[in-house]
Amino acid sequence: MTENALKGKINGGTVPMGYRLTKERTFEIDEETAPFVVEAFTRYAEGEMMAEIVKDFNRRGIESVKGNPFSLNIIHHMLKNRRYLGEYRFREIVKPNAFPAIISEELFERVQKKMAKNQKAPARHKAEDDYILTTKLRCGKCGAFMAGEAGTSKGKSVYHYYKCSNAKRHKGCDKKAVKKDWIEDLVIRYTMKIIMDDALIEDIADVILDLLAQENTLLPQLKARLAETETFIQNMLNAIQQGIFNESTKQRLDELEATKKELQVAIMSEELQRPEITKEHITFWITRFRDIDPNDLESRKRLIDGFVNSIYLFDDKIVFVFNFKDGTKEVSLRELEEELSSDLEANAQPQTDGRKHPSVRLHLE
């Protein structure tokens, strides 16, 4: 995956609106949808609010890359996406000009300054950047995405929730909205519980090693050729020891020695580009997530992006689809609440004033 990123090849994920994926696994501009991206950036830079752009796009029947109506979150992520500058990021790798840019650097920076200014205006409704289940959470009743939204009560209190997009548009789904903190905490705690399973981590590491072995075919070929060349050299040396030595023998031995050096250099170069990854490396990387702070926003995002493919929320159960083989797990809400609540109570610090620790209760709105 690192080698792909260095070459500007995409390792997976959703293709942003305005692009399409080539056979070489990089992005090229989609002439049909790229104008909508330019339009969104331009209109926002010129003073329109996200809500106005969303309303107009939906009125015109413009759909997101997943075929859904636009939302504040979708527009917000679009306007923050540096891929529209042709920039590709993967972990610590940043590759500029990896593919054609849709937006100019000047327009992108104008939009970022405008967004920063608007975020400081308390009277303006803005999309929150911390709905960590965006594009992950789906309605169990109809399968539509549940998008993050915010609202203000009569008492001026701001509340955040996820709501089924079909229910919001009154398209035959009656799924109730769920509190943002409730569902996010539930997913974080259950995912943390999953990665505490040592046997599961071992299985994931074995699968990754198998995939790496299948992908890296050049290095085994180079090592096989080196072993074969070394055998030929040894045979030649044995022949020389037996008194068989002439001009042709010397020429062939020199050729074999040159081939050996070339293969050794090629192997070292390949190993630098594809460092050997052991099972211990993989398990160490995965188990590092056990020590993250579950209350830190960036850590929560990394955990969800790394392990969770999708979540289907029903009225009485949740179906988790994790990013590994046989990673689909169905859990009833009652069992999940009781299980996680008991874990929290077991890990809670005792009260110092003699009172009992209050039971932890997770609520579904």
C-alpha positions in Angstrom: 0.0 0.0 0.0 2.9 2.3 0.7 4.4 1.6 -2.7 1.1 2.3 -4.3 0.9 5.6 -2.6 4.4 6.6 -3.7 3.4 5.9 -7.3 0.1 7.8 -6.9 -2.0 4.7 -7.0 -5.2 4.6 -4.9 -5.4 2.0 -2.1 -9.1 2.0 -1.9 -12.0 4.0 -0.5 -14.6 6.1 -2.2 -13.7 7.9 -5.4 -14.4 11.6 -4.8 -17.1 13.3 -6.9 -15.5 14.7 -10.1 -13.0 11.8 -10.6 -13.1 8.3 -11.8 -10.7 5.4 -11.3 -8.4 4.3 -14.1 -7.2 0.8 -14.8 -3.9 1.9 -13.3 -5.7 2.7 -10.1 -5.2 6.4 -10.2 -7.7 9.3 -10.7 -8.7 11.0 -13.9 -11.3 13.8 -14.2 -14.9 12.8 -14.8 -16.2 15.5 -17.2 -19.8 15.0 -16.2 -19.4 15.6 -12.4 -16.3 17.7 -12.1 -18.2 20.9 -13.0 -20.4 20.4 -9.9 -17.3 20.3 -7.8 -16.0 23.6 -9.3 -19.5 25.1 -8.9 -19.6 24.2 -5.2 -16.2 25.7 -4.5 -16.9 28.8 -6.5 -20.3 29.5 -5.0 -19.0 29.1 -1.4 -16.0 31.3 -2.1 -18.3 34.0 -3.4 -20.4 34.0 -0.2 -23.1 31.4 -0.5 -23.6 29.1 2.6 -23.4 25.3 2.4 -27.1 25.0 3.2 -28.0 27.0 0.1 -25.7 25.0 -2.1 -27.1 21.7 -0.7 -30.7 22.9 -1.2 -30.0 23.9 -4.8 -28.1 20.7 -5.7 -30.9 18.6 -4.4 -33.6 20.7 -6.2 -31.7 20.0 -9.4 -31.5 16.3 -8.7 -27.7 16.2 -8.4 -26.6 13.1 -6.5 -23.5 12.3 -4.5 -21.0 9.6 -5.6 -23.1 7.1 -3.6 -26.3 8.1 -5.4 -27.7 9.9 -2.4 -29.0 13.5 -2.1 -26.5 16.1 -0.9 -26.2 17.0 2.8 -24.2 19.5 4.7 -21.7 16.9 5.7 -21.1 15.9 2.0 -20.5 19.5 0.9 -18.3 20.1 4.0 -16.1 17.2 3.2 -15.9 18.1 -0.4 -14.8 21.7 0.3 -12.0 20.3 2.7 -10.8 17.6 0.3 -7.2 18.3 -0.8 -7.5 15.6 -3.5 -9.2 18.2 -5.7 -5.7 19.9 -5.8 -4.3 16.6 -7.3 -2.8 15.8 -3.9 -2.8 12.2 -2.6 -2.3 11.4 1.1 -1.7 8.0 2.6 -0.6 7.8 6.2 2.6 10.0 6.4 3.0 10.0 2.6 1.9 13.2 0.8 2.3 13.1 -3.0 1.4 16.4 -4.8 0.3 16.4 -8.5 -0.5 12.7 -8.2 -3.4 13.2 -10.6 -5.1 16.1 -12.5 -6.4 18.9 -10.2 -10.0 20.0 -10.5 -9.6 23.1 -8.2 -6.9 25.7 -8.3 -4.7 26.3 -5.2 -6.0 29.9 -5.1 -9.7 28.9 -5.1 -9.1 26.2 -2.5 -7.4 28.6 -0.1 -10.2 31.2 -0.5 -12.7 28.5 0.5 -10.6 27.4 3.5 -10.4 31.0 4.7 -14.1 31.5 4.2 -14.9 28.2 6.1 -12.6 29.3 9.0 -14.3 32.6 9.2 -17.8 31.1 9.1 -17.0 28.6 11.8 -16.4 31.5 14.2 -19.9 32.9 13.5 -22.1 31.3 16.2 -25.4 32.2 14.6 -24.6 30.3 11.4 -25.4 26.6 11.1 -22.4 24.7 9.9 -21.6 21.1 9.3 -19.6 19.5 12.1 -16.4 17.8 11.1 -16.6 15.2 13.9 -19.4 13.0 12.8 -17.1 10.0 12.7 -19.7 7.5 11.3 -20.3 9.5 8.2 -20.5 7.1 5.2 -20.3 4.2 7.7 -23.7 4.2 9.4 -26.7 2.9 7.5 -30.4 2.5 8.4 -31.2 -1.1 9.1 -34.7 -0.6 7.8 -34.1 0.7 4.3 -30.3 0.6 3.9 -29.9 4.3 3.3 -27.1 6.3 4.9 -27.7 8.0 8.2 -26.2 11.5 8.0 -25.1 13.6 10.9 -27.1 16.7 11.6 -27.5 19.3 14.3 -30.5 21.2 15.6 -31.4 23.8 18.2 -34.2 23.3 20.8 -36.5 26.0 22.0 -34.2 26.5 24.9 -31.4 27.3 22.5 -29.6 24.0 23.3 -27.7 22.5 20.4 -28.1 18.7 19.9 -26.4 16.4 17.4 -27.8 13.2 15.9 -27.7 10.8 12.9 -30.9 10.5 10.8 -31.8 8.2 7.9 -31.8 10.2 4.7 -34.9 8.4 3.5 -36.8 9.1 6.7 -35.7 12.8 6.5 -37.1 13.1 3.0 -40.3 11.1 4.0 -39.5 8.3 1.4 -41.3 5.5 3.3 -38.8 4.9 6.1 -39.8 5.6 9.7 -36.4 5.0 11.4 -36.0 7.4 14.3 -32.9 9.6 14.7 -30.3 8.5 17.2 -28.1 10.6 19.4 -24.7 11.2 18.0 -22.8 10.6 21.2 -24.8 7.4 22.0 -24.2 5.6 18.7 -20.6 6.8 18.3 -19.6 5.7 21.8 -21.4 2.4 21.3 -19.4 1.7 18.1 -16.1 2.8 19.6 -16.5 0.6 22.7 -17.5 -2.5 20.7 -14.7 -2.0 18.2 -12.2 -1.6 21.1 -13.6 -4.9 22.6 -13.1 -6.6 19.2 -9.4 -5.7 19.0 -8.8 -7.0 22.5 -9.3 -10.5 21.1 -5.8 -12.0 20.7 -7.0 -14.9 18.5 -8.7 -12.6 16.1 -5.6 -10.4 15.8 -3.6 -13.5 15.0 -6.0 -14.5 12.3 -6.0 -11.0 10.7 -2.1 -11.0 10.7 -2.1 -14.4 9.0 -4.4 -13.2 6.2 -2.3 -10.0 5.7 0.9 -12.1 5.4 -0.8 -14.3 2.8 -1.8 -11.2 0.8 1.6 -9.7 1.0 3.2 -13.0 -0.2 0.8 -13.0 -3.2 1.5 -9.4 -4.1 5.3 -9.5 -3.9 6.2 -11.9 -6.7 9.4 -10.1 -7.9 11.5 -10.5 -4.8 11.0 -14.3 -4.6 12.0 -14.5 -8.3 15.1 -12.5 -7.8 16.2 -14.6 -4.8 15.6 -17.8 -6.8 17.7 -16.5 -9.6 20.5 -15.5 -7.1 20.4 -19.0 -5.6 20.6 -20.6 -9.1 23.5 -18.3 -10.0 25.4 -19.1 -6.8 25.0 -22.8 -7.6 26.4 -22.3 -11.1 29.4 -20.4 -9.6 30.1 -23.1 -7.1 30.0 -25.7 -9.9 32.5 -23.7 -11.9 34.8 -23.4 -8.9 34.5 -27.2 -8.4 35.5 -27.7 -12.1 38.5 -25.4 -11.7 39.6 -27.3 -8.6 39.5 -30.5 -10.8 41.8 -28.8 -13.3 39.3 -27.7 -15.9 40.2 -24.1 -16.6 40.4 -22.3 -20.0 39.5 -19.0 -21.5 35.8 -19.9 -21.8 35.7 -21.1 -18.2 37.1 -17.7 -17.0 34.7 -15.7 -19.2 31.7 -17.7 -18.0 32.8 -17.3 -14.3 33.2 -13.5 -14.8 29.7 -13.4 -16.3 28.2 -15.3 -13.4 29.9 -13.1 -10.9 28.6 -10.0 -12.6 25.1 -11.5 -12.7 25.4 -12.3 -9.0 26.2 -8.6 -8.1 23.4 -7.3 -10.3 20.9 -9.6 -8.5 22.2 -8.7 -5.1 21.7 -5.0 -5.9 18.2 -5.6 -7.3 17.2 -7.6 -4.2 18.5 -4.9 -1.8 16.6 -2.2 -3.9 13.4 -4.3 -3.8 13.7 -4.9 -0.1 14.2 -1.2 0.5 11.0 -0.5 -1.4 9.2 -3.4 0.1 10.6 -3.9 3.6 10.0 -7.3 5.0 6.9 -7.3 7.2 6.6 -10.1 9.8 3.6 -11.3 11.7 5.0 -9.6 14.8 5.1 -6.2 12.9 1.4 -6.6 12.0 0.2 -7.7 15.4 2.2 -4.9 17.0 0.6 -2.3 14.7 -3.0 -3.6 15.3 -2.6 -3.9 19.1 -1.4 -0.3 19.3 -5.0 0.6 18.9 -5.7 -0.9 22.3 -3.8 2.0 23.9 -5.5 4.9 22.2 -7.6 7.4 24.1 -11.2 6.6 23.1 -12.2 10.1 23.9 -9.7 11.7 21.5 -11.4 12.7 18.2 -8.5 11.8 15.9 -8.0 8.5 17.7 -11.7 7.7 17.3 -11.5 8.5 13.6 -8.4 6.3 13.0 -10.1 3.4 14.9 -13.3 3.6 12.8 -11.5 4.2 9.5 -9.1 1.3 10.2 -11.5 -1.4 11.3 -15.1 -0.5 10.5 -16.5 -1.0 7.0 -20.2 -0.3 7.8 -22.8 -0.4 10.5 -26.5 -1.2 10.0 -28.6 0.2 12.8 -32.0 -1.5 13.5 -34.5 -0.7 16.2 -33.4 -3.8 18.2 -30.0 -4.7 16.9 -26.8 -3.5 15.2 -25.0 -5.4 12.4 -21.2 -4.5 12.4 -19.3 -5.1 9.2 -15.5 -5.0 10.0 -12.7 -4.8 7.6 -11.5 -8.4 7.8 -12.7 -11.8 6.7 -15.8 -13.0 8.5 -16.0 -9.6 10.1 -19.8 -9.4 10.1 -21.2 -9.5 13.7 -24.9 -9.1 14.7 -25.6 -8.0 18.2 -28.9 -7.1 19.9 -29.0 -3.6 21.4 -30.1 -5.0 24.7 -27.2 -7.5 24.9 -24.8 -4.8 23.6 -25.9 -2.3 26.2 -25.7 -4.8 29.1 -22.3 -6.1 27.9 -20.7 -2.7 27.5 -22.3 -1.3 30.7 -21.0 -4.2 32.7 -17.5 -3.6 31.3 -17.7 0.1 32.3 -18.9 -0.8 35.8 -16.2 -3.4 36.2 -13.5 -0.8 35.3 -15.0 2.1 37.2 -13.2 3.6 40.2 -14.9 3.1 43.6 -16.6 6.1 45.1 -14.7 7.7 48.0 -17.8 8.9 49.9 -19.4 5.5 50.4 -22.0 5.9 47.7 -22.6 3.2 45.1 -21.3 3.9 41.7 -24.3 4.8 39.5 -25.2 2.2 36.9 -24.3 3.2 33.3 -27.2 3.3 31.0 -27.1 3.8 27.2 -30.2 5.4 25.7 -31.7 5.0 22.2 -33.8 7.9 21.2 
